[in-house]
């Protein structure tokens, strides 16, 4: 499984313009990211990141604001990693969508 740092890294979307990528994100990827499995795993990762952040802040004696900063950084980093893993998982469905809606995507600016 390859991990893609952005939607332009997906081989099927590599040659698309910004408008075409926006269309695929809105119509396909956005719809995939509202499923219950995605949402539940997102909540689990978020809670785990908060617990890890507070634990690290306590162990490193960072204080309140340091703990908030470490927790926020952990939530952002783990959330981004979570989304990248799911995007790699959804790649076959994105490729199917692109094949099925090729004319509509090509007409997008």
C-alpha positions as YAML, in Angstrom:
chain: A
units: angstrom
residues:
- id: 1
  name: UNK
  ca: [0.00, 0.00, 0.00]
- id: 2
  name: UNK
  ca: [1.41, 3.36, -1.03]
- id: 3
  name: UNK
  ca: [0.78, 6.44, 1.08]
- id: 4
  name: UNK
  ca: [-0.03, 9.68, -0.74]
- id: 5
  name: UNK
  ca: [0.75, 13.02, 0.89]
- id: 6
  name: UNK
  ca: [-1.81, 14.84, -1.26]
- id: 7
  name: UNK
  ca: [-4.45, 14.07, -3.84]
- id: 8
  name: UNK
  ca: [-2.05, 15.02, -6.64]
- id: 9
  name: UNK
  ca: [0.19, 12.16, -5.51]
- id: 10
  name: UNK
  ca: [-2.41, 9.57, -6.51]
- id: 11
  name: UNK
  ca: [-1.23, 8.29, -9.91]
- id: 12
  name: UNK
  ca: [-4.73, 8.55, -11.42]
- id: 13
  name: UNK
  ca: [-4.94, 12.22, -10.41]
- id: 14
  name: UNK
  ca: [-1.32, 13.25, -11.03]
- id: 15
  name: UNK
  ca: [-2.03, 14.95, -14.37]
- id: 16
  name: UNK
  ca: [-5.26, 16.65, -13.33]
- id: 17
  name: UNK
  ca: [-5.61, 20.39, -13.00]
- id: 18
  name: UNK
  ca: [-6.53, 21.92, -9.66]
- id: 19
  name: UNK
  ca: [-10.18, 22.20, -10.72]
- id: 20
  name: UNK
  ca: [-10.31, 18.56, -11.78]
- id: 21
  name: UNK
  ca: [-8.75, 17.41, -8.48]
- id: 22
  name: UNK
  ca: [-11.25, 19.59, -6.61]
- id: 23
  name: UNK
  ca: [-14.13, 17.92, -8.48]
- id: 24
  name: UNK
  ca: [-12.87, 14.41, -7.65]
- id: 25
  name: UNK
  ca: [-12.30, 15.38, -4.00]
- id: 26
  name: UNK
  ca: [-15.77, 16.88, -3.68]
- id: 27
  name: UNK
  ca: [-17.70, 14.17, -5.52]
- id: 28
  name: UNK
  ca: [-15.76, 11.02, -4.61]
- id: 29
  name: UNK
  ca: [-13.22, 11.37, -1.82]
- id: 30
  name: UNK
  ca: [-15.48, 13.56, 0.32]
- id: 31
  name: UNK
  ca: [-18.26, 10.99, 0.05]
- id: 32
  name: UNK
  ca: [-15.88, 8.19, 1.08]
- id: 33
  name: UNK
  ca: [-14.70, 10.10, 4.15]
- id: 34
  name: UNK
  ca: [-18.17, 10.26, 5.72]
- id: 35
  name: UNK
  ca: [-18.59, 6.50, 6.14]
- id: 36
  name: UNK
  ca: [-19.05, 5.02, 9.59]
- id: 37
  name: UNK
  ca: [-15.80, 3.02, 9.55]
- id: 38
  name: UNK
  ca: [-13.83, 6.15, 8.68]
- id: 39
  name: UNK
  ca: [-15.62, 8.24, 11.33]
- id: 40
  name: UNK
  ca: [-15.18, 5.66, 14.10]
- id: 41
  name: UNK
  ca: [-11.49, 5.19, 13.35]
- id: 42
  name: UNK
  ca: [-11.08, 8.97, 13.22]
- id: 43
  name: UNK
  ca: [-12.61, 9.32, 16.69]
- id: 44
  name: UNK
  ca: [-10.40, 6.53, 18.06]
- id: 45
  name: UNK
  ca: [-7.26, 8.12, 16.60]
- id: 46
  name: UNK
  ca: [-8.25, 11.54, 17.96]
- id: 47
  name: UNK
  ca: [-8.88, 10.22, 21.47]
- id: 48
  name: UNK
  ca: [-5.62, 8.25, 21.39]
- id: 49
  name: UNK
  ca: [-3.74, 11.37, 20.23]
- id: 50
  name: UNK
  ca: [-5.21, 13.44, 23.08]
- id: 51
  name: UNK
  ca: [-4.32, 10.80, 25.67]
- id: 52
  name: UNK
  ca: [-0.81, 10.47, 24.22]
- id: 53
  name: UNK
  ca: [-0.38, 14.25, 24.20]
- id: 54
  name: UNK
  ca: [-1.40, 14.63, 27.83]
- id: 55
  name: UNK
  ca: [0.80, 11.70, 28.81]
- id: 56
  name: UNK
  ca: [3.83, 13.19, 27.04]
- id: 57
  name: UNK
  ca: [3.17, 16.59, 28.57]
- id: 58
  name: UNK
  ca: [3.04, 15.03, 32.04]
- id: 59
  name: UNK
  ca: [6.19, 12.95, 31.54]
- id: 60
  name: UNK
  ca: [8.15, 15.87, 30.07]
- id: 61
  name: UNK
  ca: [6.77, 18.35, 32.66]
- id: 62
  name: UNK
  ca: [5.70, 20.84, 29.99]
- id: 63
  name: UNK
  ca: [2.99, 22.61, 31.95]
- id: 64
  name: UNK
  ca: [-0.47, 23.53, 30.74]
- id: 65
  name: UNK
  ca: [0.34, 25.43, 27.53]
- id: 66
  name: UNK
  ca: [3.12, 23.03, 26.58]
- id: 67
  name: UNK
  ca: [0.68, 20.17, 27.05]
- id: 68
  name: UNK
  ca: [-1.88, 21.89, 24.85]
- id: 69
  name: UNK
  ca: [0.78, 22.44, 22.15]
- id: 70
  name: UNK
  ca: [1.99, 18.81, 22.24]
- id: 71
  name: UNK
  ca: [-1.58, 17.51, 22.22]
- id: 72
  name: UNK
  ca: [-2.59, 19.73, 19.29]
- id: 73
  name: UNK
  ca: [0.50, 18.70, 17.32]
- id: 74
  name: UNK
  ca: [-0.24, 15.03, 18.01]
- id: 75
  name: UNK
  ca: [-3.88, 15.35, 16.96]
- id: 76
  name: UNK
  ca: [-2.91, 17.12, 13.74]
- id: 77
  name: UNK
  ca: [-0.08, 14.71, 12.87]
- id: 78
  name: UNK
  ca: [-1.96, 11.50, 13.69]
- id: 79
  name: UNK
  ca: [-5.12, 12.80, 12.02]
- id: 80
  name: UNK
  ca: [-3.19, 13.58, 8.84]
- id: 81
  name: UNK
  ca: [-1.58, 10.13, 8.90]
- id: 82
  name: UNK
  ca: [-5.01, 8.56, 9.45]
- id: 83
  name: UNK
  ca: [-6.43, 10.38, 6.42]
- id: 84
  name: UNK
  ca: [-3.46, 9.36, 4.25]
- id: 85
  name: UNK
  ca: [-3.90, 5.70, 5.18]
- id: 86
  name: UNK
  ca: [-7.60, 5.81, 4.36]
- id: 87
  name: UNK
  ca: [-6.90, 7.58, 1.07]
- id: 88
  name: UNK
  ca: [-4.52, 4.77, 0.13]
- id: 89
  name: UNK
  ca: [-7.25, 2.29, 1.11]
- id: 90
  name: UNK
  ca: [-9.84, 4.11, -1.02]
- id: 91
  name: UNK
  ca: [-7.60, 4.41, -4.10]
- id: 92
  name: UNK
  ca: [-9.37, 1.64, -6.10]
- id: 93
  name: UNK
  ca: [-12.71, 3.37, -5.58]
- id: 94
  name: UNK
  ca: [-11.22, 6.72, -6.62]
- id: 95
  name: UNK
  ca: [-9.83, 5.08, -9.79]
- id: 96
  name: UNK
  ca: [-13.26, 3.57, -10.52]
- id: 97
  name: UNK
  ca: [-14.89, 6.98, -10.07]
- id: 98
  name: UNK
  ca: [-12.38, 8.60, -12.43]
- id: 99
  name: UNK
  ca: [-13.02, 5.97, -15.12]
- id: 100
  name: UNK
  ca: [-16.80, 6.24, -14.73]
- id: 101
  name: UNK
  ca: [-16.86, 10.07, -14.83]
- id: 102
  name: UNK
  ca: [-14.01, 10.71, -17.24]
- id: 103
  name: UNK
  ca: [-15.94, 13.08, -19.53]
- id: 104
  name: UNK
  ca: [-17.25, 15.15, -16.62]
- id: 105
  name: UNK
  ca: [-13.76, 15.41, -15.09]
- id: 106
  name: UNK
  ca: [-12.16, 16.42, -18.39]
- id: 107
  name: UNK
  ca: [-14.71, 19.20, -18.83]
- id: 108
  name: UNK
  ca: [-13.93, 20.64, -15.38]
- id: 109
  name: UNK
  ca: [-11.64, 23.63, -15.34]
...
